[in-house]
């Protein structure tokens, strides 16, 4: 039968020939629409190319790249830390081949439904040595009859006491090429399930040695109904007993195994401490900012109360106010001019009607917008007519 995933199109070449006879005198061998057949008779013919494209249907389910998936995280992992990627491929086209992911059986992790990236959703402090098991579903996006696949995910919660560091005397690129062979041999000689936690350039006193590679692994045992992590001591003992069997792996470059914890683990823990310190500093700076704003607000309130008392004092009446003149900053200073006043206070605006006695009108000058400002608040906006004096 036809299967688009095997072959998505076919090309056919068709030729049509007129089998009629009696065309002798009209035969032209050079005419591309005629053919001179056996017996001297001319036959009419034509040809055509037919392209047949196979239309896709949703007949394939997503296929995971691994089965099952094994991941590991440190027990110091923070919230929203990356765990690893899930990948599934659906060979159908369009929505039939677009895969989305979801998790079932856990609330400790979340997954990006498009990329398949799994992240932590909790903090795993106090769960050291546990293996968390849940399922991931990959589904296509057909609106009629979507197809899906289910796979199991195992996440081990580790610290350095479960990790073994294997040193290989070659570059990291060359080590990657023989990594699967190394893991298979470790499974064979230890009878444990072995997983790679990290592959990185070798560190000697925190100095990178690019000609050596650290392969950091951990192991676990599988029984009928449970999984359990293998301690560092037990894993090293098993590898050490059969270390000679690794002599033909990675071109004989497997050098040694180390008991010390991986420096990268210490770096991660140090990084977590730095993050916590940064958070504490940010909180302190935030509180300091609040204190500064509170003090500024307090001073502003005091300034407004001072203005209010001044306005109340003026409004209450100061009989015998002698003179009002303006300074450079708009403040009011007393002088020796006698005046009668009538003060009114409306809508937070102080108005003064001054009646000047015995002063000739032609000696007045106009002074506008006399104001006293405290913390930017207007105290007095008015127009005064003051006399001039020689």
TORKOL-4160 file (C-alpha; in steps of 0.2 Angstrom, whole numbers, padded with zeros to 4 digits, m for minus):
390
<pt num="1" X="0000" Y="0000" Z="0000"/>
<pt num="2" X="0005" Y="0018" Z="m0001"/>
<pt num="3" X="0014" Y="0026" Z="0014"/>
<pt num="4" X="0019" Y="0044" Z="0013"/>
<pt num="5" X="0033" Y="0042" Z="0026"/>
<pt num="6" X="0041" Y="0029" Z="0014"/>
<pt num="7" X="0038" Y="0038" Z="m0002"/>
<pt num="8" X="0028" Y="0055" Z="m0003"/>
<pt num="9" X="0027" Y="0056" Z="m0022"/>
<pt num="10" X="0027" Y="0046" Z="m0039"/>
<pt num="11" X="0031" Y="0052" Z="m0056"/>
<pt num="12" X="0022" Y="0044" Z="m0071"/>
<pt num="13" X="0026" Y="0045" Z="m0090"/>
<pt num="14" X="0011" Y="0043" Z="m0101"/>
<pt num="15" X="0010" Y="0040" Z="m0120"/>
<pt num="16" X="m0005" Y="0040" Z="m0131"/>
<pt num="17" X="m0005" Y="0032" Z="m0149"/>
<pt num="18" X="m0019" Y="0033" Z="m0162"/>
<pt num="19" X="m0020" Y="0016" Z="m0169"/>
<pt num="20" X="m0030" Y="0022" Z="m0185"/>
<pt num="21" X="m0024" Y="0017" Z="m0202"/>
<pt num="22" X="m0024" Y="0025" Z="m0220"/>
<pt num="23" X="m0014" Y="0040" Z="m0216"/>
<pt num="24" X="0000" Y="0036" Z="m0228"/>
<pt num="25" X="0002" Y="0052" Z="m0239"/>
<pt num="26" X="0000" Y="0063" Z="m0223"/>
<pt num="27" X="0015" Y="0055" Z="m0214"/>
<pt num="28" X="0029" Y="0067" Z="m0209"/>
<pt num="29" X="0043" Y="0058" Z="m0199"/>
<pt num="30" X="0049" Y="0075" Z="m0193"/>
<pt num="31" X="0033" Y="0079" Z="m0185"/>
<pt num="32" X="0035" Y="0076" Z="m0166"/>
<pt num="33" X="0016" Y="0071" Z="m0165"/>
<pt num="34" X="0018" Y="0056" Z="m0177"/>
<pt num="35" X="0028" Y="0040" Z="m0177"/>
<pt num="36" X="0032" Y="0029" Z="m0192"/>
<pt num="37" X="0029" Y="0012" Z="m0186"/>
<pt num="38" X="0033" Y="m0005" Z="m0193"/>
<pt num="39" X="0024" Y="m0009" Z="m0210"/>
<pt num="40" X="0026" Y="0009" Z="m0216"/>
<pt num="41" X="0011" Y="0016" Z="m0208"/>
<pt num="42" X="0011" Y="0033" Z="m0199"/>
<pt num="43" X="0002" Y="0033" Z="m0182"/>
<pt num="44" X="m0002" Y="0049" Z="m0172"/>
<pt num="45" X="0004" Y="0049" Z="m0153"/>
<pt num="46" X="0006" Y="0061" Z="m0139"/>
<pt num="47" X="0015" Y="0060" Z="m0121"/>
<pt num="48" X="0013" Y="0068" Z="m0104"/>
<pt num="49" X="0021" Y="0068" Z="m0087"/>
<pt num="50" X="0010" Y="0065" Z="m0072"/>
<pt num="51" X="0016" Y="0069" Z="m0054"/>
<pt num="52" X="0006" Y="0061" Z="m0040"/>
<pt num="53" X="0008" Y="0067" Z="m0022"/>
<pt num="54" X="0003" Y="0057" Z="m0007"/>
<pt num="55" X="m0007" Y="0066" Z="0006"/>
<pt num="56" X="m0003" Y="0064" Z="0024"/>
<pt num="57" X="m0014" Y="0056" Z="0037"/>
<pt num="58" X="m0011" Y="0055" Z="0056"/>
<pt num="59" X="m0005" Y="0037" Z="0055"/>
<pt num="60" X="0011" Y="0038" Z="0066"/>
<pt num="61" X="0013" Y="0040" Z="0085"/>
<pt num="62" X="0027" Y="0051" Z="0093"/>
<pt num="63" X="0043" Y="0040" Z="0096"/>
<pt num="64" X="0054" Y="0045" Z="0111"/>
<pt num="65" X="0073" Y="0046" Z="0108"/>
<pt num="66" X="0077" Y="0037" Z="0124"/>
<pt num="67" X="0068" Y="0023" Z="0134"/>
<pt num="68" X="0067" Y="0026" Z="0148"/>
<pt num="69" X="0075" Y="0043" Z="0153"/>
<pt num="70" X="0087" Y="0045" Z="0167"/>
<pt num="71" X="0092" Y="0061" Z="0175"/>
<pt num="72" X="0100" Y="0067" Z="0191"/>
<pt num="73" X="0100" Y="0083" Z="0201"/>
<pt num="74" X="0109" Y="0088" Z="0217"/>
<pt num="75" X="0100" Y="0089" Z="0233"/>
<pt num="76" X="0105" Y="0108" Z="0234"/>
<pt num="77" X="0096" Y="0112" Z="0217"/>
<pt num="78" X="0086" Y="0128" Z="0218"/>
<pt num="79" X="0068" Y="0130" Z="0212"/>
<pt num="80" X="0066" Y="0131" Z="0193"/>
<pt num="81" X="0083" Y="0122" Z="0190"/>
<pt num="82" X="0085" Y="0113" Z="0174"/>
<pt num="83" X="0084" Y="0094" Z="0174"/>
<pt num="84" X="0086" Y="0089" Z="0156"/>
<pt num="85" X="0077" Y="0088" Z="0139"/>
<pt num="86" X="0064" Y="0075" Z="0133"/>
<pt num="87" X="0063" Y="0073" Z="0114"/>
<pt num="88" X="0051" Y="0063" Z="0104"/>
<pt num="89" X="0049" Y="0063" Z="0085"/>
<pt num="90" X="0033" Y="0061" Z="0075"/>
<pt num="91" X="0036" Y="0058" Z="0056"/>
<pt num="92" X="0019" Y="0065" Z="0051"/>
<pt num="93" X="0017" Y="0082" Z="0043"/>
<pt num="94" X="0009" Y="0098" Z="0050"/>
<pt num="95" X="m0001" Y="0097" Z="0066"/>
<pt num="96" X="0000" Y="0078" Z="0064"/>
<pt num="97" X="0019" Y="0079" Z="0067"/>
<pt num="98" X="0020" Y="0093" Z="0080"/>
<pt num="99" X="0023" Y="0086" Z="0097"/>
<pt num="100" X="0018" Y="0093" Z="0114"/>
<pt num="101" X="0024" Y="0086" Z="0131"/>
<pt num="102" X="0016" Y="0084" Z="0148"/>
<pt num="103" X="0020" Y="0076" Z="0164"/>
<pt num="104" X="0009" Y="0064" Z="0175"/>
<pt num="105" X="0012" Y="0057" Z="0192"/>
<pt num="106" X="0022" Y="0071" Z="0199"/>
<pt num="107" X="0021" Y="0089" Z="0205"/>
<pt num="108" X="0039" Y="0090" Z="0209"/>
<pt num="109" X="0044" Y="0094" Z="0191"/>
<pt num="110" X="0037" Y="0104" Z="0177"/>
<pt num="111" X="0040" Y="0103" Z="0158"/>
<pt num="112" X="0040" Y="0115" Z="0144"/>
<pt num="113" X="0026" Y="0108" Z="0132"/>
<pt num="114" X="0035" Y="0114" Z="0117"/>
<pt num="115" X="0054" Y="0111" Z="0120"/>
<pt num="116" X="0053" Y="0096" Z="0132"/>
<pt num="117" X="0064" Y="0104" Z="0145"/>
<pt num="118" X="0060" Y="0098" Z="0163"/>
<pt num="119" X="0063" Y="0109" Z="0178"/>
<pt num="120" X="0062" Y="0108" Z="0196"/>
<pt num="121" X="0046" Y="0114" Z="0204"/>
<pt num="122" X="0051" Y="0112" Z="0223"/>
<pt num="123" X="0067" Y="0112" Z="0233"/>
<pt num="124" X="0074" Y="0094" Z="0236"/>
<pt num="125" X="0083" Y="0097" Z="0253"/>
<pt num="126" X="0081" Y="0082" Z="0264"/>
<pt num="127" X="0077" Y="0070" Z="0250"/>
<pt num="128" X="0095" Y="0065" Z="0246"/>
<pt num="129" X="0097" Y="0047" Z="0239"/>
<pt num="130" X="0079" Y="0046" Z="0233"/>
<pt num="131" X="0074" Y="0041" Z="0215"/>
<pt num="132" X="0059" Y="0050" Z="0209"/>
<pt num="133" X="0049" Y="0041" Z="0195"/>
<pt num="134" X="0035" Y="0049" Z="0184"/>
<pt num="135" X="0029" Y="0048" Z="0167"/>
<pt num="136" X="0030" Y="0060" Z="0152"/>
<pt num="137" X="0017" Y="0060" Z="0138"/>
<pt num="138" X="0021" Y="0065" Z="0120"/>
<pt num="139" X="0006" Y="0069" Z="0109"/>
<pt num="140" X="0003" Y="0076" Z="0092"/>
<pt num="141" X="m0009" Y="0091" Z="0089"/>
<pt num="142" X="m0022" Y="0083" Z="0078"/>
<pt num="143" X="m0039" Y="0090" Z="0082"/>
<pt num="144" X="m0048" Y="0074" Z="0077"/>
<pt num="145" X="m0039" Y="0059" Z="0083"/>
<pt num="146" X="m0022" Y="0064" Z="0092"/>
<pt num="147" X="m0010" Y="0050" Z="0094"/>
<pt num="148" X="0002" Y="0049" Z="0110"/>
<pt num="149" X="0016" Y="0039" Z="0118"/>
<pt num="150" X="0021" Y="0037" Z="0136"/>
<pt num="151" X="0038" Y="0035" Z="0143"/>
<pt num="152" X="0045" Y="0033" Z="0161"/>
<pt num="153" X="0057" Y="0046" Z="0168"/>
<pt num="154" X="0069" Y="0043" Z="0183"/>
<pt num="155" X="0077" Y="0057" Z="0192"/>
<pt num="156" X="0090" Y="0053" Z="0206"/>
<pt num="157" X="0093" Y="0066" Z="0220"/>
<pt num="158" X="0112" Y="0066" Z="0223"/>
<pt num="159" X="0127" Y="0073" Z="0232"/>
<pt num="160" X="0145" Y="0070" Z="0230"/>
<pt num="161" X="0144" Y="0054" Z="0240"/>
<pt num="162" X="0136" Y="0045" Z="0225"/>
<pt num="163" X="0148" Y="0051" Z="0212"/>
<pt num="164" X="0163" Y="0043" Z="0205"/>
<pt num="165" X="0176" Y="0053" Z="0194"/>
<pt num="166" X="0185" Y="0043" Z="0180"/>
<pt num="167" X="0200" Y="0052" Z="0172"/>
<pt num="168" X="0203" Y="0049" Z="0154"/>
<pt num="169" X="0219" Y="0055" Z="0146"/>
<pt num="170" X="0213" Y="0063" Z="0130"/>
<pt num="171" X="0203" Y="0078" Z="0125"/>
<pt num="172" X="0184" Y="0080" Z="0129"/>
<pt num="173" X="0180" Y="0078" Z="0110"/>
<pt num="174" X="0188" Y="0061" Z="0109"/>
<pt num="175" X="0181" Y="0055" Z="0125"/>
<pt num="176" X="0163" Y="0059" Z="0119"/>
<pt num="177" X="0166" Y="0047" Z="0105"/>
<pt num="178" X="0170" Y="0033" Z="0116"/>
<pt num="179" X="0158" Y="0038" Z="0130"/>
<pt num="180" X="0144" Y="0025" Z="0126"/>
<pt num="181" X="0157" Y="0011" Z="0125"/>
<pt num="182" X="0164" Y="0016" Z="0142"/>
<pt num="183" X="0147" Y="0016" Z="0150"/>
<pt num="184" X="0143" Y="m0001" Z="0143"/>
<pt num="185" X="0159" Y="m0008" Z="0150"/>
<pt num="186" X="0155" Y="0000" Z="0167"/>
<pt num="187" X="0138" Y="m0008" Z="0167"/>
<pt num="188" X="0146" Y="m0025" Z="0163"/>
<pt num="189" X="0160" Y="m0025" Z="0176"/>
<pt num="190" X="0149" Y="m0018" Z="0191"/>
<pt num="191" X="0132" Y="m0026" Z="0187"/>
<pt num="192" X="0125" Y="m0009" Z="0191"/>
<pt num="193" X="0115" Y="0003" Z="0180"/>
<pt num="194" X="0127" Y="0017" Z="0176"/>
<pt num="195" X="0123" Y="0035" Z="0171"/>
<pt num="196" X="0134" Y="0049" Z="0166"/>
<pt num="197" X="0131" Y="0065" Z="0177"/>
<pt num="198" X="0144" Y="0076" Z="0169"/>
<pt num="199" X="0158" Y="0076" Z="0156"/>
<pt num="200" X="0171" Y="0091" Z="0158"/>
<pt num="201" X="0189" Y="0095" Z="0156"/>
<pt num="202" X="0200" Y="0089" Z="0170"/>
<pt num="203" X="0203" Y="0100" Z="0184"/>
<pt num="204" X="0219" Y="0100" Z="0194"/>
<pt num="205" X="0219" Y="0112" Z="0209"/>
<pt num="206" X="0205" Y="0121" Z="0200"/>
<pt num="207" X="0216" Y="0123" Z="0184"/>
<pt num="208" X="0209" Y="0116" Z="0168"/>
<pt num="209" X="0219" Y="0102" Z="0160"/>
<pt num="210" X="0212" Y="0102" Z="0142"/>
<pt num="211" X="0221" Y="0086" Z="0137"/>
<pt num="212" X="0212" Y="0076" Z="0151"/>
<pt num="213" X="0193" Y="0073" Z="0153"/>
<pt num="214" X="0183" Y="0069" Z="0169"/>
<pt num="215" X="0169" Y="0058" Z="0166"/>
<pt num="216" X="0158" Y="0059" Z="0182"/>
<pt num="217" X="0146" Y="0044" Z="0184"/>
<pt num="218" X="0134" Y="0037" Z="0197"/>
<pt num="219" X="0125" Y="0020" Z="0198"/>
<pt num="220" X="0109" Y="0012" Z="0205"/>
<pt num="221" X="0102" Y="m0005" Z="0207"/>
<pt num="222" X="0086" Y="m0011" Z="0200"/>
<pt num="223" X="0075" Y="m0023" Z="0208"/>
<pt num="224" X="0058" Y="m0030" Z="0204"/>
<pt num="225" X="0049" Y="m0015" Z="0213"/>
<pt num="226" X="0062" Y="m0003" Z="0218"/>
<pt num="227" X="0077" Y="0007" Z="0213"/>
<pt num="228" X="0091" Y="0012" Z="0225"/>
<pt num="229" X="0107" Y="0022" Z="0222"/>
<pt num="230" X="0124" Y="0015" Z="0224"/>
<pt num="231" X="0136" Y="0024" Z="0236"/>
<pt num="232" X="0152" Y="0031" Z="0230"/>
<pt num="233" X="0162" Y="0018" Z="0240"/>
<pt num="234" X="0153" Y="0003" Z="0233"/>
<pt num="235" X="0154" Y="0009" Z="0215"/>
<pt num="236" X="0173" Y="0013" Z="0216"/>
<pt num="237" X="0176" Y="m0005" Z="0224"/>
<pt num="238" X="0167" Y="m0013" Z="0210"/>
<pt num="239" X="0176" Y="m0003" Z="0196"/>
<pt num="240" X="0193" Y="m0005" Z="0205"/>
<pt num="241" X="0191" Y="m0024" Z="0206"/>
<pt num="242" X="0189" Y="m0025" Z="0187"/>
<pt num="243" X="0199" Y="m0010" Z="0182"/>
<pt num="244" X="0210" Y="m0020" Z="0170"/>
<pt num="245" X="0194" Y="m0023" Z="0159"/>
<pt num="246" X="0194" Y="m0004" Z="0155"/>
<pt num="247" X="0212" Y="m0005" Z="0147"/>
<pt num="248" X="0204" Y="m0007" Z="0129"/>
<pt num="249" X="0192" Y="0007" Z="0131"/>
<pt num="250" X="0195" Y="0024" Z="0124"/>
<pt num="251" X="0211" Y="0018" Z="0115"/>
<pt num="252" X="0217" Y="0013" Z="0132"/>
<pt num="253" X="0217" Y="0031" Z="0139"/>
<pt num="254" X="0206" Y="0027" Z="0155"/>
<pt num="255" X="0219" Y="0032" Z="0168"/>
<pt num="256" X="0211" Y="0032" Z="0186"/>
<pt num="257" X="0196" Y="0034" Z="0197"/>
<pt num="258" X="0195" Y="0047" Z="0211"/>
<pt num="259" X="0187" Y="0046" Z="0228"/>
<pt num="260" X="0187" Y="0065" Z="0230"/>
<pt num="261" X="0171" Y="0074" Z="0226"/>
<pt num="262" X="0170" Y="0083" Z="0210"/>
<pt num="263" X="0176" Y="0101" Z="0210"/>
<pt num="264" X="0161" Y="0106" Z="0199"/>
<pt num="265" X="0149" Y="0100" Z="0213"/>
<pt num="266" X="0158" Y="0112" Z="0226"/>
<pt num="267" X="0157" Y="0126" Z="0213"/>
<pt num="268" X="0138" Y="0123" Z="0212"/>
<pt num="269" X="0136" Y="0124" Z="0231"/>
<pt num="270" X="0147" Y="0140" Z="0231"/>
<pt num="271" X="0136" Y="0147" Z="0218"/>
<pt num="272" X="0120" Y="0143" Z="0228"/>
<pt num="273" X="0128" Y="0152" Z="0243"/>
<pt num="274" X="0132" Y="0167" Z="0232"/>
<pt num="275" X="0114" Y="0168" Z="0226"/>
<pt num="276" X="0108" Y="0168" Z="0244"/>
<pt num="277" X="0120" Y="0182" Z="0249"/>
<pt num="278" X="0114" Y="0192" Z="0234"/>
<pt num="279" X="0096" Y="0190" Z="0239"/>
<pt num="280" X="0100" Y="0195" Z="0256"/>
<pt num="281" X="0110" Y="0211" Z="0250"/>
<pt num="282" X="0095" Y="0215" Z="0239"/>
<pt num="283" X="0083" Y="0214" Z="0254"/>
<pt num="284" X="0094" Y="0225" Z="0264"/>
<pt num="285" X="0095" Y="0238" Z="0250"/>
<pt num="286" X="0077" Y="0238" Z="0248"/>
<pt num="287" X="0074" Y="0241" Z="0267"/>
<pt num="288" X="0087" Y="0255" Z="0266"/>
<pt num="289" X="0077" Y="0263" Z="0252"/>
<pt num="290" X="0061" Y="0262" Z="0262"/>
<pt num="291" X="0069" Y="0270" Z="0277"/>
<pt num="292" X="0076" Y="0285" Z="0266"/>
<pt num="293" X="0058" Y="0287" Z="0258"/>
<pt num="294" X="0050" Y="0287" Z="0275"/>
<pt num="295" X="0062" Y="0300" Z="0282"/>
<pt num="296" X="0059" Y="0311" Z="0267"/>
<pt num="297" X="0040" Y="0309" Z="0269"/>
<pt num="298" X="0042" Y="0313" Z="0287"/>
<pt num="299" X="0052" Y="0329" Z="0284"/>
<pt num="300" X="0039" Y="0334" Z="0271"/>
<pt num="301" X="0025" Y="0331" Z="0284"/>
<pt num="302" X="0034" Y="0342" Z="0296"/>
<pt num="303" X="0036" Y="0356" Z="0283"/>
<pt num="304" X="0018" Y="0356" Z="0279"/>
<pt num="305" X="0014" Y="0357" Z="0297"/>
<pt num="306" X="0025" Y="0372" Z="0299"/>
<pt num="307" X="0017" Y="0380" Z="0284"/>
<pt num="308" X="0000" Y="0377" Z="0292"/>
<pt num="309" X="0005" Y="0384" Z="0308"/>
<pt num="310" X="0011" Y="0400" Z="0299"/>
<pt num="311" X="m0005" Y="0402" Z="0289"/>
<pt num="312" X="m0015" Y="0400" Z="0305"/>
<pt num="313" X="m0004" Y="0413" Z="0313"/>
<pt num="314" X="m0007" Y="0425" Z="0299"/>
<pt num="315" X="m0026" Y="0421" Z="0298"/>
<pt num="316" X="m0028" Y="0423" Z="0316"/>
<pt num="317" X="m0023" Y="0441" Z="0314"/>
<pt num="318" X="m0008" Y="0451" Z="0317"/>
<pt num="319" X="m0014" Y="0469" Z="0321"/>
<pt num="320" X="m0001" Y="0482" Z="0318"/>
<pt num="321" X="0008" Y="0473" Z="0304"/>
<pt num="322" X="0020" Y="0487" Z="0298"/>
<pt num="323" X="0026" Y="0484" Z="0281"/>
<pt num="324" X="0028" Y="0470" Z="0268"/>
<pt num="325" X="0042" Y="0469" Z="0256"/>
<pt num="326" X="0050" Y="0455" Z="0245"/>
<pt num="327" X="0067" Y="0448" Z="0247"/>
<pt num="328" X="0076" Y="0439" Z="0233"/>
<pt num="329" X="0068" Y="0422" Z="0237"/>
<pt num="330" X="0050" Y="0429" Z="0239"/>
<pt num="331" X="0051" Y="0430" Z="0259"/>
<pt num="332" X="0041" Y="0444" Z="0268"/>
<pt num="333" X="0051" Y="0456" Z="0279"/>
<pt num="334" X="0044" Y="0470" Z="0290"/>
<pt num="335" X="0046" Y="0489" Z="0287"/>
<pt num="336" X="0039" Y="0505" Z="0294"/>
<pt num="337" X="0023" Y="0507" Z="0284"/>
<pt num="338" X="0007" Y="0507" Z="0294"/>
<pt num="339" X="m0008" Y="0498" Z="0286"/>
<pt num="340" X="m0025" Y="0491" Z="0289"/>
<pt num="341" X="m0028" Y="0474" Z="0283"/>
<pt num="342" X="m0043" Y="0462" Z="0280"/>
<pt num="343" X="m0038" Y="0443" Z="0278"/>
<pt num="344" X="m0048" Y="0430" Z="0271"/>
<pt num="345" X="m0043" Y="0411" Z="0268"/>
<pt num="346" X="m0052" Y="0402" Z="0254"/>
<pt num="347" X="m0048" Y="0385" Z="0246"/>
<pt num="348" X="m0030" Y="0384" Z="0253"/>
<pt num="349" X="m0026" Y="0401" Z="0246"/>
<pt num="350" X="m0021" Y="0416" Z="0257"/>
<pt num="351" X="m0028" Y="0433" Z="0250"/>
<pt num="352" X="m0024" Y="0449" Z="0258"/>
<pt num="353" X="m0033" Y="0466" Z="0254"/>
<pt num="354" X="m0023" Y="0480" Z="0260"/>
<pt num="355" X="m0029" Y="0497" Z="0262"/>
<pt num="356" X="m0016" Y="0510" Z="0262"/>
<pt num="357" X="m0020" Y="0527" Z="0271"/>
<pt num="358" X="m0013" Y="0544" Z="0267"/>
<pt num="359" X="m0002" Y="0538" Z="0253"/>
<pt num="360" X="m0003" Y="0547" Z="0236"/>
<pt num="361" X="m0009" Y="0535" Z="0222"/>
<pt num="362" X="0005" Y="0541" Z="0210"/>
<pt num="363" X="0018" Y="0534" Z="0222"/>
<pt num="364" X="0012" Y="0516" Z="0221"/>
<pt num="365" X="0022" Y="0503" Z="0212"/>
<pt num="366" X="0016" Y="0485" Z="0207"/>
<pt num="367" X="0024" Y="0469" Z="0214"/>
<pt num="368" X="0017" Y="0453" Z="0208"/>
<pt num="369" X="0017" Y="0435" Z="0214"/>
<pt num="370" X="0024" Y="0437" Z="0231"/>
<pt num="371" X="0026" Y="0419" Z="0237"/>
<pt num="372" X="0035" Y="0410" Z="0251"/>
<pt num="373" X="0040" Y="0392" Z="0247"/>
<pt num="374" X="0044" Y="0378" Z="0259"/>
<pt num="375" X="0047" Y="0361" Z="0252"/>
<pt num="376" X="0040" Y="0367" Z="0235"/>
<pt num="377" X="0023" Y="0372" Z="0243"/>
<pt num="378" X="0016" Y="0389" Z="0239"/>
<pt num="379" X="0012" Y="0399" Z="0254"/>
<pt num="380" X="0007" Y="0416" Z="0247"/>
<pt num="381" X="0002" Y="0421" Z="0230"/>
<pt num="382" X="m0005" Y="0439" Z="0228"/>
<pt num="383" X="m0002" Y="0456" Z="0221"/>
<pt num="384" X="0003" Y="0470" Z="0232"/>
<pt num="385" X="0003" Y="0489" Z="0229"/>
<pt num="386" X="0018" Y="0496" Z="0239"/>
<pt num="387" X="0023" Y="0514" Z="0240"/>
<pt num="388" X="0040" Y="0520" Z="0234"/>
<pt num="389" X="0051" Y="0530" Z="0246"/>
<pt num="390" X="0065" Y="0541" Z="0241"/>
